[in-house]
Amino acid sequence: MDRKLPVERLALGMFVSRLDRPWLDTPFLLQGFLIETEEQLELLRRCCRHVYVDPLRSANPPDPDAALPEVAERPAWLAQDIDAPDWTLVDYEEPLPVEEELPRAKALMEDADRVVEDLFQRLARGSGVDPGETTEIMGAMVESVVRNPDALTALARLRRKSEYLYAHALGVSVHALAFGRHLGFDRPELMQLGLGGLLMDVGMARIPGELLAKRGPLTQAEYAAVRRHVKYGLELVGARFGLAGMALQMVEGHHEREDGSGYPARLRAPHIPVPARMAAILDCFDALTRARPHAPAETPYAALQRLYEWSRRSLNLPLVEEFVQCLGAYPVGTLVELSSGEVALVIGHNRARRLKPRLLLLLDEAKRPLSQPAPLDLLQDPVCRDGTPYVIVRALEDGMYGIRVRDYYL
C-alpha cells in the first residue's frame, strides 16, 4: 500500500504515486514518477507538504518501521471554507477492478432506479414516504463506490430512463459518492453526500412539467418559479429525512455560486460550504452529460472542460480540479480515438497515472471492428505500429462509428 510521507522524509529512488494536491497545481507533468534528481526533491518540497510513495515501485523504499510525524494539513479545496468542520479524511485502499464490481453495481442500480422513482412520485403526490428504504439503498451504494467508484458512475451516466428528473437525481448522487471517496470522506459522510445529491432537486417535482420541458428561454416569471424548487425541496424532505449537516447544505446551496450570482441566498466565496460547492459541480456535470429538452448530451470530457471554464467565476477551482482527478480526464465509459487511428473504450483508471487509463480496443486504424476487442493499458507505454507511443487524441460521442457504449456495460 502507498505510504504517506512528509516531503522532508523523501529521498532519491522513491516512487511518488500521489501528491497532496492536484497534479495540475504543480510542475510535474507525469502522474506518478521516480525521484531521480535533487531538483525534483526541491520542487516537491516547495509544492507539497506530503506525498504518497509506492514502496513496490521504489528503488529506495521508505523504512517501513520508521516512525513518521503527524502531517497537519488543510487541503486546497478546504482552505477557502471559513466554517468547515475539522474533517478526518480517509485514505481508501486501491479499488477493485471495475470488471469485478460491475455485476453487483448493475443489480444495485436496478434497485436504486425503483427506489428513486417511487420516492419522487410519492413526494410529488404528498404521500407518505419511508426514509428507511432510501437510506438502505444509499448504504449499499456507498459500499459499491468504496469498492470501486467507476462501476456505478459509468452506469449512472449510461442509463437513460425516460424521466430526466429521476435519472439526474441518481446520477448526481452516485457522482457525489465517488467525489467524496476521492476527497477522503468517511462512510457516514459519504451517506450524507449521497443523500444530499439524491434529494437536492426533489423540489422540481412541484414545478409544472411543461415548464421543465420548455425548449426556448424561460421568461423572468418562469425562471423565478423554477428557482423556487430549492424552497420546495427543503419543505418536502427536510422534516421527513431529518436532513442536517452536509446533506442539508447540498439541498440549500447547490445553486449558490462563487461570485455571488447564484440563488437563493446569493452567497459568495468563502461563505459557501464545501458540500454546496461540490453539489454545484456535480449538478452541472450530470446535466451536461445527460440529454435535456433544450440540449443534447455532451461527452464527459467536454463537460469537464466546461467546468474548468466556469471555475474562472462561478465554480470553485480547487474542487473542479479535484473532480477531474476523481473521474480522470477521460472517465470510464468514454469512447476515445487514439493517435494510431484506432478507437477504444476507457474501461479503467490507473490510480497513479490518471492520464494513462486502461482501454479496450474496438476498431482498427481504418475504423473497422476488430474480430475480438483487445485490452490496452497505457500505463505500460505501448507503442503503435510505427513505433510511436499510444496517445489519446480526442473523446468521441457515444454512437460514433456505430458503437454504443451502453452495450458494453448494460
MILOGU-121585 format. One record per residue (C-alpha): x, y, z; residue number from 1. Coordinates in nm, 3 decimals. Example, Ala and Ser with C-alpha at 12.3 -4.5 7.8 and 13.67 -1.06 7.14 Angstrom:
BEGIN
        X        Y        Z  seq
    1.230   -0.450    0.780    1
    1.367   -0.106    0.714    2
// end
This chain:
BEGIN
        X        Y        Z  seq
    0.000    0.000    0.000    1
    0.118    0.356   -0.069    2
    0.291    0.522    0.228    3
    0.220    0.882    0.323    4
    0.544    1.075    0.378    5
    0.615    1.438    0.467    6
    0.830    1.590    0.194    7
    1.119    1.628    0.439    8
    1.147    1.247    0.451    9
    1.167    1.195    0.075   10
    1.483    1.060   -0.088   11
    1.618    0.975   -0.430   12
    1.485    0.645   -0.562   13
    1.136    0.677   -0.412   14
    0.835    0.645   -0.644   15
    0.580    0.922   -0.588   16
    0.233    0.791   -0.673   17
    0.019    1.079   -0.541   18
    0.051    1.435   -0.417   19
   -0.141    1.625   -0.151   20
   -0.288    1.849   -0.423   21
   -0.399    1.813   -0.787   22
   -0.115    1.739   -1.028   23
   -0.229    2.036   -1.235   24
   -0.127    2.264   -0.946   25
    0.238    2.154   -0.976   26
    0.520    2.149   -1.234   27
    0.506    1.768   -1.252   28
    0.357    1.665   -1.586   29
    0.365    1.291   -1.515   30
    0.116    1.148   -1.270   31
    0.346    0.912   -1.080   32
    0.725    0.927   -1.115   33
    1.054    0.808   -0.971   34
    1.256    1.075   -0.785   35
    1.585    1.079   -0.973   36
    1.733    1.425   -0.911   37
    1.784    1.674   -0.630   38
    1.589    1.925   -0.840   39
    1.279    1.702   -0.822   40
    1.318    1.677   -0.445   41
    1.341    2.054   -0.412   42
    1.033    2.106   -0.631   43
    0.834    1.858   -0.421   44
    0.937    2.038   -0.103   45
    0.823    2.369   -0.247   46
    0.491    2.243   -0.386   47
    0.371    1.993   -0.127   48
    0.357    1.921    0.243   49
    0.333    1.545    0.198   50
    0.316    1.289   -0.084   51
    0.236    0.919   -0.119   52
    0.519    0.679   -0.200   53
    0.468    0.336   -0.359   54
    0.723    0.105   -0.191   55
    0.686   -0.165   -0.458   56
    0.784    0.072   -0.739   57
    1.060    0.247   -0.543   58
    1.429    0.169   -0.594   59
    1.480    0.310   -0.244   60
    1.159    0.238   -0.049   61
    1.090    0.413    0.283   62
    1.177    0.226    0.600   63
    0.851    0.050    0.699   64
    0.944    0.059    1.068   65
    1.041    0.423    1.090   66
    0.800    0.632    1.296   67
    0.652    0.918    1.097   68
    0.538    1.252    1.237   69
    0.177    1.350    1.201   70
    0.129    1.576    0.899   71
   -0.115    1.858    0.967   72
   -0.273    1.983    0.651   73
   -0.566    2.175    0.513   74
   -0.629    2.070    0.152   75
   -0.660    2.338   -0.113   76
   -1.026    2.252   -0.169   77
   -1.095    2.312    0.200   78
   -0.876    2.617    0.256   79
   -1.135    2.866    0.133   80
   -1.414    2.745    0.364   81
   -1.407    2.954    0.680   82
   -1.665    2.742    0.863   83
   -1.558    2.392    0.760   84
   -1.554    2.133    1.038   85
   -1.232    1.954    1.124   86
   -1.289    1.655    0.898   87
   -1.070    1.349    0.945   88
   -1.003    1.231    0.592   89
   -0.974    0.863    0.499   90
   -0.712    0.717    0.266   91
   -0.910    0.441    0.093   92
   -0.746    0.129   -0.039   93
   -0.684    0.072   -0.410   94
   -1.025   -0.004   -0.567   95
   -1.122   -0.342   -0.702   96
   -1.101   -0.377   -1.081   97
   -1.415   -0.230   -1.234   98
   -1.488   -0.563   -1.402   99
   -1.532   -0.725   -1.060  100
   -1.768   -0.461   -0.925  101
   -1.978   -0.412   -1.240  102
   -2.218   -0.711   -1.194  103
   -2.303   -0.604   -0.839  104
   -2.333   -0.241   -0.947  105
   -2.581   -0.334   -1.223  106
   -2.811   -0.510   -0.979  107
   -2.780   -0.225   -0.733  108
   -2.864    0.033   -0.998  109
   -3.184   -0.154   -1.084  110
   -3.294   -0.134   -0.720  111
   -3.187    0.230   -0.693  112
   -3.389    0.323   -1.004  113
   -3.702    0.177   -0.849  114
   -3.649    0.340   -0.509  115
   -3.577    0.685   -0.652  116
   -3.875    0.684   -0.889  117
   -4.109    0.573   -0.612  118
   -3.968    0.835   -0.373  119
   -4.010    1.124   -0.615  120
   -4.361    1.022   -0.716  121
   -4.474    0.988   -0.354  122
   -4.330    1.326   -0.263  123
   -4.497    1.487   -0.565  124
   -4.834    1.341   -0.459  125
   -4.783    1.438   -0.096  126
   -4.794    1.072    0.006  127
   -4.605    0.927    0.297  128
   -4.251    0.806    0.234  129
   -4.029    0.557    0.412  130
   -3.684    0.712    0.452  131
   -3.553    0.373    0.561  132
   -3.572    0.228    0.211  133
   -3.381    0.525    0.068  134
   -3.109    0.514    0.334  135
   -3.077    0.136    0.290  136
   -3.013    0.165   -0.083  137
   -2.777    0.456   -0.018  138
   -2.577    0.242    0.222  139
   -2.537   -0.023   -0.049  140
   -2.429    0.244   -0.297  141
   -2.168    0.373   -0.051  142
   -2.016    0.025   -0.022  143
   -2.013   -0.020   -0.400  144
   -1.834    0.312   -0.452  145
   -1.583    0.231   -0.176  146
   -1.502   -0.097   -0.356  147
   -1.478    0.073   -0.697  148
   -1.620    0.418   -0.784  149
   -1.602    0.373   -1.162  150
   -1.865    0.099   -1.192  151
   -2.160    0.299   -1.057  152
   -2.051    0.630   -1.213  153
   -2.028    0.473   -1.559  154
   -2.369    0.309   -1.520  155
   -2.524    0.632   -1.390  156
   -2.409    0.821   -1.700  157
   -2.511    0.550   -1.946  158
   -2.856    0.460   -1.817  159
   -3.122    0.660   -1.996  160
   -3.454    0.647   -1.815  161
   -3.748    0.831   -1.969  162
   -3.784    1.063   -1.669  163
   -3.492    1.307   -1.657  164
   -3.555    1.414   -1.301  165
   -3.512    1.065   -1.155  166
   -3.206    0.985   -1.364  167
   -3.045    1.320   -1.280  168
   -3.101    1.272   -0.907  169
   -2.944    0.927   -0.914  170
   -2.655    1.044   -1.133  171
   -2.571    1.334   -0.902  172
   -2.592    1.105   -0.601  173
   -2.356    0.846   -0.746  174
   -2.102    1.107   -0.851  175
   -2.129    1.269   -0.506  176
   -2.028    0.937   -0.352  177
   -1.736    0.896   -0.591  178
   -1.623    1.254   -0.534  179
   -1.649    1.216   -0.158  180
   -1.446    0.894   -0.170  181
   -1.181    1.071   -0.373  182
   -1.160    1.356   -0.121  183
   -1.139    1.110    0.168  184
   -1.472    1.148    0.347  185
   -1.561    0.855    0.572  186
   -1.865    0.633    0.525  187
   -2.114    0.834    0.739  188
   -2.016    1.148    0.550  189
   -2.049    0.964    0.218  190
   -2.403    0.873    0.321  191
   -2.475    1.242    0.377  192
   -2.324    1.338    0.042  193
   -2.518    1.067   -0.139  194
   -2.850    1.166    0.021  195
   -2.784    1.534   -0.045  196
   -2.712    1.463   -0.411  197
   -3.022    1.247   -0.440  198
   -3.259    1.494   -0.278  199
   -3.126    1.836   -0.378  200
   -3.354    1.867   -0.682  201
   -3.656    1.690   -0.535  202
   -3.839    2.023   -0.522  203
   -3.856    2.007   -0.902  204
   -4.141    1.759   -0.851  205
   -4.359    2.063   -0.767  206
   -4.261    2.254   -1.082  207
   -4.505    2.210   -1.375  208
   -4.374    1.952   -1.621  209
   -4.438    2.173   -1.923  210
   -4.213    2.437   -1.771  211
   -3.926    2.192   -1.718  212
   -3.966    2.063   -2.074  213
   -3.977    2.408   -2.238  214
   -3.725    2.432   -2.523  215
   -3.700    2.808   -2.553  216
   -3.566    3.056   -2.296  217
   -3.766    3.098   -1.978  218
   -3.943    3.425   -1.903  219
   -3.848    3.610   -1.586  220
   -4.158    3.476   -1.412  221
   -4.091    3.121   -1.528  222
   -3.731    3.136   -1.410  223
   -3.846    3.263   -1.071  224
   -4.084    2.967   -1.050  225
   -3.807    2.718   -1.128  226
   -3.579    2.876   -0.867  227
   -3.840    2.802   -0.601  228
   -3.751    2.431   -0.628  229
   -3.487    2.484   -0.358  230
   -3.754    2.607   -0.112  231
   -3.991    2.328   -0.215  232
   -3.718    2.068   -0.174  233
   -3.647    2.175    0.182  234
   -4.018    2.162    0.259  235
   -4.059    1.816    0.107  236
   -3.765    1.635    0.259  237
   -3.637    1.846    0.548  238
   -3.867    1.700    0.813  239
   -3.917    1.355    0.657  240
   -3.547    1.279    0.626  241
   -3.425    1.490    0.914  242
   -3.168    1.650    0.684  243
   -2.878    1.816    0.858  244
   -2.511    1.885    0.803  245
   -2.370    1.807    0.461  246
   -2.695    1.683    0.305  247
   -2.884    1.994    0.411  248
   -2.605    2.219    0.283  249
   -2.626    2.049   -0.057  250
   -3.004    2.094   -0.086  251
   -2.985    2.456    0.032  252
   -2.679    2.566   -0.162  253
   -2.638    2.371   -0.486  254
   -2.725    2.680   -0.691  255
   -2.502    2.923   -0.498  256
   -2.202    3.046   -0.696  257
   -1.853    3.169   -0.602  258
   -1.912    3.517   -0.747  259
   -2.247    3.569   -0.575  260
   -2.451    3.520   -0.893  261
   -2.637    3.215   -0.762  262
   -2.951    3.165   -0.554  263
   -3.141    3.159   -0.322  264
   -2.913    3.346   -0.077  265
   -2.662    3.489   -0.329  266
   -2.374    3.366   -0.114  267
   -2.017    3.440   -0.216  268
   -1.695    3.256   -0.152  269
   -1.579    3.179    0.115  270
   -1.926    3.166    0.272  271
   -2.046    2.873    0.061  272
   -1.990    2.542    0.245  273
   -1.779    2.275    0.077  274
   -2.073    2.031    0.027  275
   -2.272    2.305   -0.152  276
   -1.972    2.383   -0.374  277
   -1.939    2.013   -0.453  278
   -2.311    1.994   -0.529  279
   -2.286    2.282   -0.777  280
   -2.014    2.098   -0.969  281
   -2.197    1.765   -0.962  282
   -2.527    1.922   -1.070  283
   -2.363    2.092   -1.370  284
   -2.164    1.784   -1.475  285
   -2.458    1.544   -1.469  286
   -2.683    1.791   -1.650  287
   -2.424    1.845   -1.925  288
   -2.372    1.472   -1.983  289
   -2.744    1.394   -1.997  290
   -2.976    1.479   -2.288  291
   -3.220    1.755   -2.193  292
   -3.516    1.907   -2.380  293
   -3.307    2.205   -2.489  294
   -2.962    2.046   -2.535  295
   -2.802    1.715   -2.639  296
   -2.573    1.526   -2.404  297
   -2.206    1.626   -2.408  298
   -1.918    1.384   -2.369  299
   -1.776    1.362   -2.017  300
   -1.450    1.512   -2.148  301
   -1.632    1.814   -2.295  302
   -1.833    1.856   -1.975  303
   -1.517    1.862   -1.764  304
   -1.374    2.130   -1.992  305
   -1.689    2.336   -1.935  306
   -1.647    2.304   -1.560  307
   -1.294    2.441   -1.596  308
   -1.426    2.740   -1.790  309
   -1.692    2.812   -1.529  310
   -1.440    2.782   -1.245  311
   -1.299    3.120   -1.351  312
   -1.602    3.284   -1.191  313
   -1.883    3.068   -1.063  314
   -1.745    2.727   -0.959  315
   -1.470    2.655   -0.707  316
   -1.144    2.589   -0.896  317
   -0.969    2.360   -0.642  318
   -1.279    2.141   -0.623  319
   -1.319    2.133   -1.003  320
   -0.957    2.017   -1.031  321
   -1.021    1.751   -0.768  322
   -1.332    1.636   -0.955  323
   -1.128    1.597   -1.274  324
   -0.874    1.395   -1.075  325
   -1.161    1.187   -0.936  326
   -1.307    1.092   -1.275  327
   -0.994    1.119   -1.487  328
   -0.979    1.340   -1.795  329
   -1.146    1.054   -1.982  330
   -1.390    0.890   -1.737  331
   -1.464    0.519   -1.750  332
   -1.720    0.461   -2.023  333
   -1.574    0.726   -2.255  334
   -1.517    0.640   -2.622  335
   -1.180    0.772   -2.746  336
   -0.975    0.790   -3.064  337
   -0.604    0.711   -3.040  338
   -0.305    0.855   -3.224  339
   -0.294    0.532   -3.426  340
   -0.645    0.599   -3.560  341
   -0.786    0.312   -3.356  342
   -1.097    0.358   -3.145  343
   -1.117    0.233   -2.787  344
   -1.334    0.238   -2.477  345
   -1.198    0.356   -2.141  346
   -1.260    0.065   -1.904  347
   -1.047    0.156   -1.601  348
   -0.806    0.402   -1.449  349
   -0.457    0.369   -1.309  350
   -0.460    0.548   -0.976  351
   -0.106    0.685   -1.006  352
   -0.136    0.792   -1.370  353
   -0.489    0.914   -1.441  354
   -0.390    1.024   -1.792  355
   -0.297    0.666   -1.879  356
   -0.619    0.465   -1.844  357
   -0.691    0.104   -1.932  358
   -0.862    0.071   -2.269  359
   -1.049   -0.184   -2.476  360
   -0.962   -0.155   -2.847  361
   -1.277   -0.185   -3.061  362
   -1.189   -0.052   -3.409  363
   -0.868   -0.072   -3.610  364
   -0.690    0.217   -3.785  365
   -0.942    0.207   -4.071  366
   -1.232    0.217   -3.821  367
   -1.320   -0.148   -3.889  368
   -1.448   -0.360   -3.598  369
   -1.186   -0.591   -3.452  370
   -1.276   -0.959   -3.459  371
   -1.205   -0.961   -3.085  372
   -1.181   -0.647   -2.867  373
   -0.829   -0.621   -2.727  374
   -0.718   -0.473   -2.391  375
   -0.458   -0.196   -2.395  376
   -0.308   -0.047   -2.078  377
   -0.150    0.293   -2.147  378
    0.040    0.268   -1.818  379
    0.260    0.006   -1.985  380
    0.361    0.264   -2.251  381
    0.257    0.053   -2.552  382
    0.358    0.173   -2.899  383
    0.170    0.195   -3.227  384
    0.279    0.007   -3.538  385
    0.501    0.298   -3.639  386
    0.683    0.281   -3.306  387
    0.534    0.598   -3.153  388
    0.362    0.583   -2.813  389
   -0.014    0.548   -2.800  390
   -0.181    0.879   -2.709  391
   -0.549    0.962   -2.669  392
   -0.625    1.223   -2.935  393
   -0.987    1.304   -2.858  394
   -1.305    1.189   -2.691  395
   -1.581    1.066   -2.920  396
   -1.954    1.097   -2.881  397
   -2.140    0.785   -2.782  398
   -2.271    0.621   -3.102  399
   -1.988    0.728   -3.331  400
   -1.884    0.460   -3.581  401
   -2.187    0.261   -3.473  402
   -2.052    0.194   -3.122  403
   -2.299    0.222   -2.835  404
   -2.110    0.234   -2.508  405
   -2.410    0.105   -2.315  406
   -2.380   -0.228   -2.498  407
   -2.056   -0.291   -2.308  408
   -2.194   -0.203   -1.965  409
   -2.571   -0.258   -1.953  410
// end
